[in-house]
Each structure stands twice: as structure tokens, then as C-alpha cells.
Amino acid sequence: MNRDGFLKSGHTPSLLSAFLYFDMSFMVWVLLGPLAVIIMGDYPMDAAQKANLVALPVLGGSILRLVLGYLTDVIGPKRTGQIGIALTMVPLVWGWKFVDSLNELYIVALLLGVAGASFAAALPLASRWYPPKYQGLAMGIAGAGNSGTVFATLFANRIAQHFGGWQVVFGLALIPIALVFIVFTLLAKDSPNQPSPRKLSDYGAVLRQRDTWMFCMLYAVTFGGFVGMSNYLTIFFNTQYGLSPVRAADFATVCVIAGSFFRPVGGWLADRLGGIRMLIALYAVVAIMMACISTLPPLAAMIALLFIAMMALGMGNGSVFQLVPQRFQNEIGIVTGIVGAAGGLGGYFLPKVLGNLKLSSGSYTPGFLILSGVALLCILLIFLVQGAWKKTWIGSGGKARIDSPAMQNTVAS
């Protein structure tokens, strides 16, 4: 990669701002995942209720991503990001001072989705500054903000135990969010190559295209798998292996690190090798790992398998969004919101599947087998559509074609 060319081709302060916004938002978005084991001390929950608690923030993020995606195209990603950061403080204050029942906690969980919706503003802020040949790397760097999950899994339970309550974690989380708001306001800048504001009818036009639904399916598995597992792994380790809240969260952190820090690698490799090749290989790895995980091996083997699976899911996130800007260059805000929402829905259903099947069958095996089958389905779908993609907007393996409509629109802008 030409490092100087990459740095000169875009706007580094905006890329940094997008990363920080995404990073701290992800930390807040998944707070309830590691804290769920401690929260059970105040509000006893069965397997389905625990899954519901950690799934609701992901559902809220899915819904609100559509809203922020629309606002990004209307008022720009910077102003949208400022609104998103400010609104993120609302459920944090509520969870810190005012929650006194499980039902209220469910509402707070749903409102935490505004942090997950940061995806729809942060990625367009970064993407619009960079040319097609650097899209995978730029989106990978901005998207590596999902590393914020590491802060949640590593520190949330420790802070809760040290200060004697999970509510304190919500209050302390306000500090980095406020700092990011200041940095984002000072450094972020909208690209001069902003598309014209979109109408609601434009969403309908995008949704009528098959490729939109394909990307939704692909991202629901990669991103949904990553964020769903990130939220649920602490509960899984605590339930399956009887680990303490802090110990369970530590092992979850190891797995989350794999998915977070390998996302840029996935985007970079997709730039070099092609998004299609990368996705086929990564879904194959996920399918194999989930099948092995379903045997519920000893703890050491389980951590190794989950590490590889999360690494593949994280790289898959970067690979999907190496392709998306190529196909939908002029509708990136709308498509980012839609595809991001689909990813969030995947993250919502994953804990529900694992938790509900655990409650009904007494084992996690059926849930992980289903996840393996879904990954295999993605491989089949890619094989079915790759011929049409190569004829229209990408070259062999998934590299951008200069004569494709998306590339021509980019050159013209």
C-alpha cells in the first residue's frame, strides 16, 4: 500500500474523528453484555431474559441507523454525528440514576441503540473523503471503532465490582462520550464531495435493487455475528463454564479483540485480493468454527475456536464494506443505514437464538449449528450472484472495475 498516497488522498482528522465516535459508541452500545451477569444480582433472569436484555440495544441500533443514515444524507455526517453523540448520553444518565426495575432497564437497553446507530454517520464521514482504491482501508480503519467493545468487556465488570454497582459504569461512561463530542466537533469535517440530499423515496429505489438485499444478508451474518457474540459471550462463558463475571468478561475480551482489530485487515486484503474471494473464504472459516464450537469443547479449545471465528467475522465486516461503496457510491449514506440496520438485526437475533434454544433444549449446541448453516448459506448466495456482479460493476474476485457505473460516477465527481 502507498502510505503517503493514502494519507494525501483523504482527510486524516475526519478519519480519526469517525474512528473515535465509532469506538466510544460501540463501548456504550455493548455495555449490557458484560454487565448482564452482575445485573442478575438485582434482577434475576432466565436464559431467554438475559438474551433479550443484551439483544435490545442491537435492535434499537438497527432501527435508529435508518434514521441517522437518512440524516447523514440530508444534513451531513458531521452534524448527524454530533446529534448521535449527544443522544447517547440520555440512556447513560437514565441507567446511572433512575432505573429501578427490569422493565425500565429494558427501555434503557433499547435506547442504547442510538450508540450503535453511530455506524450510519461515522462510516460515510470517512468514506466520502477517500477514492475507490482506498475504500477498503479507510472503511476498515473507521470501522475498527468496534474495538470499543474491548473496553466494555475488559473494564465494565471490574468497575462495577470495585465501586459496588453496575449503575456506576453508566455514569463513568459519560466522560469519554463527552470528550469524544468535543474532539469530533473540533476535528471532523464533511467532505466537499457530498451527494445531494436524498428523499425518502430514494430509500425505496435502493431497496428495489437485489444487491441491497444481498449486502444486507452478508452483513447481517458478519457484523451481526460479531456484535451478537460480543454481547453474549460473557453470559455464555458464565453459564457454560461457570466462570465469575470478571473472568467470563476477560475471556470474552480475548475473542472480541480478534474481531475488532482484524476488521481493517479484512478491508485491506479485500482491496488487494477482491471482496468476493475474501468473503467466500471467511464465511467458510466461520461455518467450520461454529460447527466445532457446537461440540462445546473444553474451555481452552473453546476460546481458540471463538477467537478464530470472531477474527473471521471482523475481517468479513471489512470485506463487505470494501464492496458496498463500489456498488453504491452515490447512495452510500442510505445504503450504509440500510445495510447497517440489517447487521444490527443479525446481532439482535443471534443472542435470541442462542438463549431461547438453550432454555428449550438445555444446550447451546443447536444454536451454534444454526449459525454454521447460515454461514454456508452465504457462500452459496455469493456463488449465485458473483457472475452478475463481475459483468456489471466489479472485476474478477471483487476488485473495482474502472468502467463500472459506480467508478464512473466517482471519477465524474
SVG drawing of the C-alpha trace seen along z (x, -y; Angstrom):
<svg xmlns="http://www.w3.org/2000/svg" viewBox="-41 -23 45 55">
<polyline fill="none" stroke="black" stroke-width="0.4" points="0.0,0.0 1.2,-3.5 1.0,-5.1 1.7,-8.6 -0.9,-8.3 -3.5,-7.1 -2.8,-9.9 -2.9,-12.6 -6.0,-11.2 -8.3,-12.0 -8.7,-13.9 -7.0,-12.2 -8.7,-14.3 -12.1,-13.3 -11.0,-9.6 -9.7,-9.9 -13.0,-11.5 -15.0,-8.8 -12.9,-6.1 -13.3,-7.7 -17.0,-8.3 -17.5,-4.7 -15.1,-3.4 -16.7,-5.0 -20.2,-4.5 -19.5,-0.8 -18.3,-0.7 -21.6,-2.1 -23.7,0.0 -22.5,3.3 -22.2,2.3 -25.1,4.5 -23.4,7.6 -20.7,8.0 -22.8,6.3 -25.7,8.8 -24.1,11.3 -23.8,8.7 -27.2,7.2 -28.7,10.6 -27.9,10.0 -30.5,7.2 -32.9,8.6 -32.8,12.5 -33.3,13.6 -33.6,16.9 -31.7,17.6 -34.2,16.0 -34.5,12.8 -30.7,12.4 -30.6,12.8 -33.4,10.3 -31.5,7.7 -28.4,7.9 -30.3,8.1 -32.4,4.9 -29.6,2.4 -28.8,4.1 -32.4,3.9 -32.5,0.2 -29.3,-0.4 -30.9,1.3 -33.9,-1.0 -32.0,-4.2 -29.4,-3.5 -32.0,-4.1 -32.8,-7.5 -29.2,-8.5 -28.4,-7.2 -31.2,-9.5 -29.9,-12.5 -26.4,-11.9 -27.5,-12.5 -29.7,-15.4 -27.6,-17.4 -24.2,-15.7 -22.3,-13.2 -20.7,-15.7 -23.9,-17.2 -25.6,-13.8 -22.7,-12.5 -23.0,-15.4 -26.7,-14.7 -25.9,-11.0 -23.2,-11.6 -25.5,-13.9 -28.4,-11.5 -26.1,-8.7 -25.9,-10.5 -29.6,-10.1 -29.7,-6.3 -26.4,-6.6 -27.9,-9.1 -31.1,-7.1 -29.2,-3.9 -26.9,-5.7 -29.5,-7.4 -33.1,-6.3 -33.5,-2.6 -35.4,-0.7 -37.0,2.3 -36.1,4.8 -38.7,3.3 -37.1,-0.1 -33.8,1.5 -35.2,3.0 -36.2,-0.6 -32.6,-1.8 -31.3,1.1 -33.4,0.2 -32.3,-3.5 -28.6,-2.4 -29.3,-1.6 -28.5,-5.2 -24.9,-4.5 -25.0,-1.6 -26.5,-3.8 -23.2,-5.7 -22.3,-3.4 -24.6,-5.3 -22.7,-8.6 -19.2,-7.6 -18.6,-5.4 -19.9,-7.9 -17.8,-10.7 -14.7,-8.6 -15.8,-7.0 -16.6,-10.3 -13.1,-11.6 -11.3,-8.6 -11.2,-7.4 -12.3,-3.9 -8.9,-2.2 -8.6,-3.1 -12.2,-2.4 -11.4,0.9 -8.7,-0.5 -10.5,-3.8 -13.7,-2.0 -11.7,0.7 -9.9,-2.0 -13.1,-3.8 -14.9,-0.5 -12.2,0.7 -14.0,-1.5 -15.9,1.6 -12.8,2.2 -14.8,0.2 -16.3,3.5 -13.0,4.4 -13.2,1.5 -16.7,2.7 -15.8,6.4 -12.5,5.6 -13.4,2.9 -17.2,2.8 -17.4,5.7 -14.2,4.6 -15.5,1.1 -18.9,2.4 -17.3,4.7 -14.8,2.1 -17.5,-0.6 -20.2,1.7 -22.7,1.4 -23.3,1.7 -25.0,-1.7 -21.7,-3.5 -20.4,-2.1 -23.1,-4.1 -22.1,-7.3 -18.4,-6.9 -19.2,-6.1 -20.4,-9.7 -16.9,-11.0 -15.3,-9.5 -18.6,-10.2 -18.3,-13.9 -14.7,-14.1 -15.4,-12.5 -18.1,-15.0 -15.6,-17.8 -12.9,-16.2 -15.5,-15.3 -16.8,-18.9 -13.3,-20.3 -11.7,-17.9 -14.4,-16.3 -15.2,-17.9 -17.6,-16.9 -16.1,-16.0 -16.7,-18.6 -17.9,-15.6 -21.3,-15.3 -24.1,-13.8 -27.3,-15.8 -29.8,-15.4 -31.9,-12.2 -35.7,-11.9 -37.5,-9.1 -38.5,-7.8 -34.8,-7.2 -34.8,-4.5 -37.5,-2.7 -35.4,-2.9 -32.4,-1.4 -34.5,1.3 -35.8,2.4 -32.3,3.4 -31.3,7.0 -27.7,6.1 -29.0,4.1 -30.6,7.2 -27.5,9.3 -25.3,6.9 -27.9,6.9 -27.7,10.6 -24.0,10.7 -23.5,8.0 -26.3,9.5 -24.0,12.5 -20.6,10.9 -21.4,7.8 -24.5,9.4 -22.3,12.3 -19.6,10.1 -21.8,7.8 -24.2,10.5 -21.3,12.7 -19.6,9.7 -22.8,9.1 -23.5,12.7 -20.0,14.2 -19.8,13.1 -23.2,14.8 -22.1,17.8 -18.8,18.3 -20.6,17.7 -23.4,20.2 -21.5,22.9 -18.3,22.9 -19.3,21.4 -16.8,18.5 -17.1,15.5 -18.4,12.2 -14.9,10.7 -13.3,13.9 -16.1,14.5 -15.7,11.0 -11.9,11.4 -12.3,14.4 -15.0,12.5 -12.5,9.7 -9.9,12.0 -12.4,13.1 -13.7,9.5 -10.1,8.3 -9.9,10.7 -13.0,9.4 -12.2,5.7 -8.6,5.4 -8.8,7.7 -11.6,5.6 -9.1,3.3 -7.1,6.3 -10.2,7.6 -10.7,4.4 -7.1,4.1 -6.9,7.7 -10.2,7.2 -8.6,4.2 -5.7,6.4 -7.4,9.8 -11.0,8.8 -14.0,8.7 -15.7,11.8 -12.7,14.1 -12.3,12.8 -15.9,13.3 -16.1,16.8 -13.0,17.8 -14.2,16.0 -17.7,17.5 -16.1,20.9 -14.0,20.3 -17.0,19.2 -19.0,22.2 -16.3,24.6 -15.6,22.8 -19.3,22.7 -19.7,26.4 -16.7,27.1 -17.9,24.8 -21.3,26.6 -19.5,29.6 -18.9,27.5 -15.2,28.5 -13.1,27.7 -12.6,24.1 -9.1,23.7 -10.3,25.2 -13.5,23.1 -11.5,19.9 -9.3,20.8 -12.3,21.6 -14.1,18.5 -11.0,16.3 -10.7,17.6 -14.5,17.3 -14.6,13.7 -11.4,12.9 -13.2,14.1 -16.4,12.2 -14.4,9.0 -12.5,9.4 -15.8,10.1 -17.1,6.7 -14.2,5.0 -14.6,7.1 -18.4,6.4 -17.7,2.6 -15.0,2.8 -17.7,3.8 -20.6,1.6 -19.0,-1.8 -18.1,-0.5 -21.6,0.6 -23.4,-2.4 -21.0,-5.3 -23.7,-8.0 -26.1,-6.4 -23.5,-5.4 -25.4,-7.2 -28.7,-5.5 -27.1,-2.1 -24.9,-2.3 -28.0,-2.9 -29.9,0.0 -27.0,2.5 -26.0,1.4 -29.6,1.9 -29.5,5.4 -26.3,6.1 -27.9,4.9 -30.8,7.2 -28.4,10.1 -26.8,9.1 -30.3,8.9 -31.4,12.4 -28.1,14.2 -28.4,13.9 -32.1,14.7 -31.4,17.9 -28.7,19.0 -30.6,18.0 -34.0,19.4 -32.6,22.7 -30.5,23.0 -33.7,22.5 -35.7,25.0 -33.1,27.7 -30.7,27.3 -27.8,26.9 -26.0,24.4 -25.3,26.9 -28.4,26.4 -27.8,22.6 -24.2,22.9 -25.1,25.4 -27.7,23.0 -25.0,20.3 -22.8,22.6 -25.6,23.3 -26.2,19.6 -22.6,19.0 -22.7,21.8 -25.9,20.2 -23.9,17.0 -21.3,18.9 -24.0,20.3 -25.6,16.9 -22.2,15.3 -21.6,18.1 -25.1,17.4 -24.6,13.6 -20.9,13.3 -21.3,13.8 -23.7,10.9 -21.5,8.7 -18.4,9.3 -20.3,8.4 -21.6,5.1 -19.7,3.4 -16.7,5.4 -13.8,7.2 -12.5,10.7 -12.6,11.5 -14.2,8.3 -11.8,5.6 -13.4,2.4 -13.8,2.0 -13.0,-1.4 -15.7,-1.1 -18.4,-0.2 -21.2,-2.8 -20.0,-3.3 -16.5,-4.1 -17.6,-6.4 -19.8,-8.3 -16.8,-8.6 -14.5,-9.9 -17.1,-12.4 -17.5,-13.8"/>
</svg>
